Amino acid sequence: MPLNTSRVGYNWVLDPLCFQEEVFILEDKLWYPPKELVDNANVTQLMEKLGISTYKDLVKESLHRYEWFWGELPQWLGIEWFKEPRQVLDASKGPEWTRWYLGSKLNLTWLAVDRHVKEGRGWKTAFIWEGEDGSREEYTYQRLRDEVDRLAYRLLEEGIGRGDVVLLYSTMHPSTIVAFYATLKIGASVAPVFSGFAASAVAERIASAKPKAIITLDGYLRKGRRIRLKDKLDEALLLSGHSPQLTIIARRLNLDLELGENEEFLEEAVSGKRSGLEPVEVDSEDIALIMYTSGTTGKPKGIQIRQHGAALMPAKDILYNMDLKEGDNLLWVSDIGWMMGPWQILGVNILGETHTIIEGAVDYPGPERLWRIIEKDRITQFGFAATLARLLKRYGKTFEKFNLESLRAFGNTGEPIDRDTWFWVMYELGDGKRPLINLSGGTDMFGPIVLPSPVVPLKPSTLWGPGLGCDVDVFDDEGNPVRGNVGYLVVKKPLPSMTWGFFGEGPERYLEAYWSRFPGVWYHGDWALIDEDGYWFILGRADDVIKVAGKRIGSAEIEDALNTHPAVAESACIGVPDPLKGEVIACFAVPKVGVKPEELDPEELAGHVAAKLGKAFKPKYVVPVQDLPRTRSGKIMRRVIRALVRGTRLGELSVLENPSSINEVKKALALIGLGEGEG
């Protein structure tokens, strides 16, 4: 029967926990995983091994016996130490400075590449690259190991090693993964930078990281355009005032470039170099990754992820939550400069399986490109940001002419997913047979801290609950646990993958950002809810919370209500200062395909929200727009909209996929006499 999602809400009728051979759902009940999925899940095998009957009990055990869980996890994941740890953790200097796996040594490239070749699995595909122009490369573990070694030799010749930084200003390309692993193999730290950043933003990161080497591309394709990346790097280097010892440029577009001093093309840099390089043994406490936040407030923060965290967190999540199995192929639409790019690369390759990376936009020249890749590469786990899912939903059922039977699970991160889109992914795209692993964490955790496994029932839009070994909670303003009401997402015990301060800085800003609000407890900055049945929901960033006449509500909750209107594809809602109420709600609504912005009735849409949430939360402004400012991964940039409305500085804009949307929002604001953005 057709699925009616119009009445989905939080009034739930819960059935006893059971699994069904045939999956279906009524709008007021839970989704249950198929029995076959549960029986064959990786986490089910772990529970059987440990004698634990339910996933909920496994999570409880991982938190109750915290040191036991993190001590045993490396063995479960097949992590091979060069030197075994003498102690799992030491928090004697406080949770902020917890040390992990004391005395141990490892090498991430050995774990992710070399050992698979040594064990006779060099023939297996490590990753597949899909170029926007139809180009395709398939890298076996043997090919990857050989190319990594040759580049690593060149870096060693330059005197680069432990304690040094190699900055990757690139996009998802085979040379990027080779450079990523070559850097880690010699014990240096990788600093991946988003390829879409403007020169000024790249310059900030170069000035902070002070890399001994930079590896980049001559250019790449994006929506049919030829992006000259090396030109942007040249400008960034001038602005940064820093001169690396070596810059290596991989050819993608075969652009005619004039190389400067200490600059080489990748082909020439590795020419004559041999493979067979032994990996450098590094302390597991050494910094593996330096990932810079977008810098929406103040200068970018250099998130530091240690070697052990970079190995354990993604492998754990991908094995037990995304359920990656022998022969699987995971695709998460991301960039090397965002956390999910390195998370995918390391997590999948440490497990010895395959992942796919994509150049350019997945919907260019149309969504058929994505569906064709999923069919051809037999993608089993497909991850995205919610806005990308909403974009694909606007194209209609373009996926129906492709064979997507290989898909076993979906993933969402980066922002809350509204119920309408959740239902579309689960039941239109997934046939009700595949779970949506809705996860939330961050760059500063190098992975999710709240997420379901494939064996648990789900409510629409839920993240289910804590991840394995993640002691998270929701606090009120006074630091007390809160249930049934919104509060702040916190982490009560440290994790191996937590950032270890900010690169190149003293401890002050790090302690202020995460540890000052609730002493001894990590403040994550998300607005969250645990409902009466124990299901967790993320309602947006805490700074996205709107306070109307003393009543607080997350922007995601308002957007969720507005997006259920049949003419609305997606929306972004913010708070606007008001002398009487403190703040009032302003919503920006994008119409569905076939509907023009001027055909949306603002009063009708405001009334629709009021009917869902109550009159107190009726938006004062509803602004129809053709598009919203978004990043390449599809994430809506609410802070840009907020700045346009409030007349403050827009901040870093080079992350935007669609800068023309700013003028569209400005024009719409002018029509209602709101906003004086400076630009």
Sequence and secondary structure as in RCSB ss.txt:
>XXXX:A:sequence
MPLNTSRVGYNWVLDPLCFQEEVFILEDKLWYPPKELVDNANVTQLMEKLGISTYKDLVKESLHRYEWFWGELPQ
WLGIEWFKEPRQVLDASKGPEWTRWYLGSKLNLTWLAVDRHVKEGRGWKTAFIWEGEDGSREEYTYQRLRDEVDR
LAYRLLEEGIGRGDVVLLYSTMHPSTIVAFYATLKIGASVAPVFSGFAASAVAERIASAKPKAIITLDGYLRKGR
RIRLKDKLDEALLLSGHSPQLTIIARRLNLDLELGENEEFLEEAVSGKRSGLEPVEVDSEDIALIMYTSGTTGKP
KGIQIRQHGAALMPAKDILYNMDLKEGDNLLWVSDIGWMMGPWQILGVNILGETHTIIEGAVDYPGPERLWRIIE
KDRITQFGFAATLARLLKRYGKTFEKFNLESLRAFGNTGEPIDRDTWFWVMYELGDGKRPLINLSGGTDMFGPIV
LPSPVVPLKPSTLWGPGLGCDVDVFDDEGNPVRGNVGYLVVKKPLPSMTWGFFGEGPERYLEAYWSRFPGVWYHG
DWALIDEDGYWFILGRADDVIKVAGKRIGSAEIEDALNTHPAVAESACIGVPDPLKGEVIACFAVPKVGVKPEEL
DPEELAGHVAAKLGKAFKPKYVVPVQDLPRTRSGKIMRRVIRALVRGTRLGELSVLENPSSINEVKKALALIGLG
EGEG
>XXXX:A:secstr
     TT SS      S  BSS    TTS B  BHHHHHH HHHHHHHHHT   HHHHHHHHHHTHHHHHHHHHH
HHT   SB  SEEEE TT GGG EEEET EE HHIIIIIHHHHTT TTSEEEEEE TTS EEEEEHHHHHHHHHH
HHHHHHHTT  TT EEEEEE S HHHHHHHHHHHHTT EEEEEETT  HHHHHHHHHHH  SEEEEES EEETTE
EE HHHHHHHHHHHHT   SEEEEE SS       TTEEEHHHHHTT  S      EETTSEEEEEE   SSSS 
 EEEEEHHHHHHHHHHIIIIIS   TT EEEE   TTSTHHHHHHHHHHHTT EEEEE S TTSS THHHHHHHH
HHT SEEEE HHHHHHHHHT SGGGGS  TT  EEEE SS   HHHHHIIIIIISTTTS EEE EEEGGGTEEEE
   TTS B TT  BSB TT  EEEE TTS B SSSEEEEEESS  TTS  SBTTS SHHHHHHHTTTBTTBEEEE
EEEEE TTS EEEEEEGGGEEEETTEEEEHHHHHHHHTTSTTEEEEEEEEEEETTTEEEEEEEEEE TT  GGGS
 HHHHHHHHHHHH GGG  SEEEE S   BBTT  B HHHHHHHHHT      TTBS THHHHHHHHHHHHHT  
    
